[in-house]
Amino acid sequence: MRPRTVWQALPAPRYLLTSWPWRSAGYLVSGASAGAIVLVVIVTGAVVGGALSLVLIGLPLLAVLALAGIPVAALERLRLRLMDRTRVPDPHRRPAEPGLWSWVTCRLRERATWRELGYALLFAVVLWPLDALAVGACAGVPLGVLSTPVVMEVYGDGEEARVVKLWTVTTWPGAFATAAGGLALLALGCYFLGLLAGARAELTRLLLTRGATDLDARLGELTRSRVRLVDAFEAERRRIERDLHDGAQQRIVALTMMLGLARLDAPPGPLADQLTRAHEEAGRALCELRELIHGIHPKVLADYGLQAAVADAADRSVIPVDLDLELPGRFPEAVEAAAYFVVCEALANVARHSGAHRAAVSGGHAGGRLFLEIHDDGRGGAHTSGDGSGLTGLADRVSVLDGRLALSSPAGGPTRLRVEIPCEWTDRSA
């Protein structure tokens, strides 16, 4: 089995012939280089920020310095792939709203941000010199000993060579014997490089993911239970739709037909008038029931998918709707139902509250995410605050699927509602 970590590779007899010694050396060398750069950046930023902190311009700079650990931690999580093929998850949350200010405030409130800042300071002051020392001791010294014949020929005119500044070799047999010892030291140093790089990687993983194991397990279970609840809710909703369609709707259709036949057979007079009104009421009840069934889970959505259902909703809108939706296939039922509900509710809000003359629905699927955008040319001013806001309900419905809703509606318009839901599409035509 292919080793996933250096700890699994070290006991193997062919360790020296694998890529792990090179990966270990690369991990420590890149750590020494990156740490030196981080030290320069932090010291420079601290000096400039301290000099400017007496004026207002220094406050944003200090805020930037407080976030300096984020790119360092991202780089360290990327470098950890050299020592462990398992990906380290990003502990940061996604901001609730788009924009730089929302991102900055979200990051400053997270405990992970300050833990990463502490790691960046430790990395810049302590860890990278240790990386450089490990590479020098385990690889630099053996390579210096191994190069004794070359040093003797190039710099000692074939007469003598200083071996790592410790002793002098004056004969060629001694030079080659020293080189042979350097080769043995290099082989031994490769093992020590693996040990030190593995320990260094474990320390990084511990500092950057401390306390995240239990939290990840709880979040995973919460996500799974939420998916089960969503699936159960969709199944129950489909059952209600089926019962209404096959039960109550059929009975009202039969009642409407019976009232129509009775009206035709009744002689003109009060009884015929009553039957006519009853027939009309039954027809209106049937229309309302069909609208209710359509709102629960329209047949076009179940049979033809989200794109056809959104096109149907756009055709039924009381204001003109431009449609620009390109979807590669079908999506999970819960995703399609939530996306369709968002479009219908958004178009209803546009018709009732915006005073718009025209709306547009666009969207697609990219990067493992379904995105939809509803735009209108109305008066704007919509917001998600307030317990009774319909937009709050839309946001809650989308968040159940780990999606997000973003609203831009300045006073005077236009209003733009964007929804993103992570999902993968499937081809159900096969």
N, C-alpha and C positions, 0 to 999 in steps of 0.2 A: 504494500500500500504506500502511496506517495506521502511522505511526511508533510504535515501541515505546519509544524513549528520546529524551531531549532532543537528543542528538547527531544523531539521524536527522532531527529536526524543524528544527533551526537552519538548514540550507542551503536550506530550502524558501522560495520567494518569499512564500508566504502565512503565514509563521511568526507575524507579528503578529496575524493573524486567527484563529489556533488557540487552543487552551486551554493551550498550553505556557508562554507568559509568565505566566499566572495560576498554573499548577502550580509553576513555578520560584519565583515570589514566595511562594506558600503554603508551599513546602518550606523556604525560608529563614526566613520569619516564624515558622512553627511550630517550627523549630529554635532560634531565638532565645528564644522563649517557654519551650519545654521545657527548654532549657539553663539558663535562669535558675532555674526551679523545681528542677532537679536540683542545682544549686549550693547552694540554700538547704537542701534536704533533706540533702545530704552534709555540709555544714558543721554543721548542727544535730545530725545523727546522730553526727558525729565528736566534737563537744563533749560531748554527753550520754554517748556510749560511753567517752570518755576519763575523764570524771568518775566513771563507775560502774565502770571497769575494775579498781579496787582491791578490789571486792567481787565475789562470784560472779555477781550479776545482770548485771554488765557483759559477761561472756563470751558469753551468748546474743545480746546486742545487737551485739557486734562480729562475731559470725557472720552476723547479719542484714545488717550493713553490707558484709561480704565478698560477699554475694549481691546487692548493690544493682545491680550491672551487668546482671543478667539482665533485669529489666523495662525498663531503659533500652535495651538491645540489641533487645528485642522491639519497643519503640516505634520504634526506628530502622529495623528491618527493615520495619515497617509504613509508615513515612514514605517509604522508598525506592520504594514503589509509585507515588508522585507523579512520580518522575523516570525510572523504568524499570518497565514493566509486567510484567517477569519476576519471579516470586516468588523471594525469597531463602530457602533452606531453613534450618530451625532446626538448629544443629549439636549440640544436646544429645541425649544418649541417654535412653531410657526407663528409669526405675529398675527393678531386678529384682523388687522387692517393693513392694506398695502401702503407703501411709502417709507421713507427713511426715518422719519420721526417715530413712527410706530415700531419700526425695527429696533431703534436705539433704546427706547423706553422699555421694550420687552426684554432686551438683553441685559440692561442694567438691573432689572428686577430678578433675574435668574441667579440662583446659587451657582450654577455651572460656570457662569461668566467669571465670577470672582475666584472660583477654584482654578479656572484656566489661567487667570492673571497670576495667581500665586505660583502655578507651575511654570509660567513664562519667566518669572523672576528667578525661580530656582534653576531653571534651565540656563539662563543667561549668566548666573553667578557660579554655580557649582557643577552642574551636570556636564556641560560641554568640555571643561578642562579635563574631567575624568574620562570622557570619550577620547580626547586627544592623547591622554596619558596611556590609555589602554591600547590604542593603535600603535603608539610609539614603542611600548614595551613588548607587545606580542607580535608585531609585524616589522616595525622599523629596526629594532635591534637585530633580529635574525637576518633581515635582508642586508644590514650593514656588515654582519659577519660573513654572510654568504658571498658578498662582493669583494672579499679580500684580494683574490688574484687580480681582479680588474683594477682595484685601487693601487695595487703594487705595480702593475704594468703602466698605468696611465699617470699616476702621481708620484710614484716612488722610483721611477726609472728602472724598474726590475730589481731593486736592491732592498727596499723595505716598504712596509705599509703599517699605518696606525689603524688598529682594529677598534672601531667605535670609541676612539680617544682613550682607550684603557691600556692596551699593550701594543708592542711593536713586533711585527713578523719580518724576519730578514732573509728567509729562504723560501724557495718555491715549494718544496714539500710541506713546509709549515703552513704556507698560504693555502695550499689545496686541502690540507687536513683541517685548517680553520674553516674553509668553505664547506667541507663536509659536515663539520659540527654546526655551522649555520643552517644547513639544510635540515638537520635534525631539529634544531631549535625552531625553525619555521613551521615544520609539521606539528610540533608541540604547541607552538603559538597559535596555530589555526584552531586547535581545540580550546585553548584559553579564550580566543576571540569569540568563539561560539558561546562559551559559558558567560563571558562578560556581556556580550550583546544580548543574550537571552535574559540575563538578570536585569540589564538596563531596560529592555522592552517590558518586562513584567512590572518594573517600578513605574514606568510611564503609564501602562494600562491601569495600575492600581490608583495612581494619582488622578488620572483623567476620567476614570469610570467608577470611582469609589462610591459605594452605596447604590450603584445603578442596577445591580443584578436583581435584587428583590423588587425594585421599582419596575424594571423591565418585565419581570415575570407577572407582576400585578397588572401592568398595562396590557400585556399580552392576553391575560385571562379576561380583562375588562373588554378588550377589543373583540375577543371571540364570543363572549356573552352578548355583546351588543349586536354582533352579526346574527347570532341565533335569534335575538328578539326581533330584529328587523325582518328576518325570514319568516318568523312566526306571524308577525303582524301582516306581512304581505300575503301569506297563505290564508289568514283569516279574512282579510279584505277581499281576496278573490272568491272565497267561499260565500261571503255575503252577496257579492255581485252575481255569482252564479245562481244563488237561491232567489234573488230578486228577479233575475232575468228569466229563469225557468219556472218560477212559481208565481209570484205576485203579478208580474207583467202579463203572463199568459192568462191569468184569471181576469185581469182588467180588460184585456183584448176580447176575451169571450163575453164579458159583461157589455162592452161597447157594441159588439155585434148583435147581442140579444136586444139591447135597447134600440138599435137601429131597425131591426126587423119588427119590433113591437110598434115603433113609430110609423112604419110603413103600413102596418095592418090596422092601426087605430083610425077611427073616423075623425074628421076635422072637429075640433072643439078643445075644451080645457084639458082633457086627457092627452091629446096629441101634443099640445103645447108643453105640458109637464114632461112628457117623454122626450121631446126635443131638447129641453133644457137639461134633463138628466143625461141624455146622450152627449151633449156638448161638455158637461162637467166631467163625464167619464173620459172623454177625449183629452181634456186638459190634464186630468190626473195621469193619464197614460203618458202624455208628453213630459210632465214633471218627473214621473218615475224613470223614463228613459234618460232624461238629463241627469238624474241622480245616479243611475247606473253608469252613465258615461263619465261622471265625475269620480266615481269610485275606482274604476279601472276600465277605460274605454276599450272596446273590442279591437279597434284599429291599432292600439298600442300592443295588445297581446299578440295580434296576428302579424303585423307588419313592422313593428318596432318604433323606436323613438322618432326617427326622422319623419315617417308618415304621420305619426300622431301629432307632432309639432306643426306639420303642414296643415293638418285638419284643424288644429286649434287656431292657426293663423287665418284660415278661411272663415272660421266662425266668429272671428273678432269683429266688433262693431266699428273699429277704426281700421284703415288700411295697414297691412303689415307686410314689410319686405322680408323675405326669407333667404338667408344665405347659410345653409347648414349642410355640411359634408361629413357624414359619418361612415366609417369603414364597414360596420356590421352591427350586430346586436350586442347588448350589454346585459349584465345581470338584471333580473326583474326589479329588484329594489332600486337600483340605480336609474333604470328607465322610468319607473313610477315617480321617484323623487324629482328627476329632471323635468318630466312632463308636468307635474304639479307646480313646480316653480315657474315654468313658462306660462301656464294657464293663469296662475294667481298674479303674476307680474302683468300680463296683458289685461286682466280684469282691473287691476289697480290703475293702469294707464288710462283705461276707458272711464273709470269712475272719478279719479282725482286729479289727473295731470292736465287736462285740457289740451292734450296733444292732438295734432292733426294727422300724424303718421308715426308708426313705430317700426322697429326692425329687430329681427331675431337672427343671430349668427352663432356659429359654433363649430366645433370639430373635436378631434381626438389627437393628442400629441403628448409624447413623453409619459405615457401611462395615465393620462388624465383626460377626462371628458370636460370640456369647457363650453359654457353657453353665455351669451351676452344679449341682454334685452335693452334696447335703446329707444328713447322717444324724444320728441321735440317739444315737450310740454313745459310747464312753468317751473318745474323743479321743486326743491324744498322738501323732498322725502327724507325720512330718517328712520333708523331702526330702534330708537329709544322709546321707552314706554311699554308697559306690560301688555297692552292690547294691540300692539303693532302687528300687522300681518307680516311685515318683513322680518320681525323677530321670529315668528313661526317658521318662515322659510329658512332662516339661518339655522334654527334648531333642527329642522328636518334634514338639511344638508349635512350638518355636523355629525349626525348619527352615522353617516357613511364616511366620516373622516374627511369631509369636504369643507369648503369655505365659501362664504358669500361676501362680496365686496360691493359697496354702493357708493356712487358718486352722483350727487344731486344738488348742485349749488342753486341758490335762489335765482330764478329766471331761466333755469334749465341750461342744457339738457340733462336728462337723467339716464344714467348708465348702470345697469345691474349685471354683475358678472358672477358666475357660479362655476366652481371647479370641484370635480369629484374624482378621486383616484379610482381607476378601474381598468380592466382589460376587455377588449372586444372579442367576440366569438362569431364564427360563421355558422349560423344555424340552418343554412340552406342545404348543407351536405346531408 
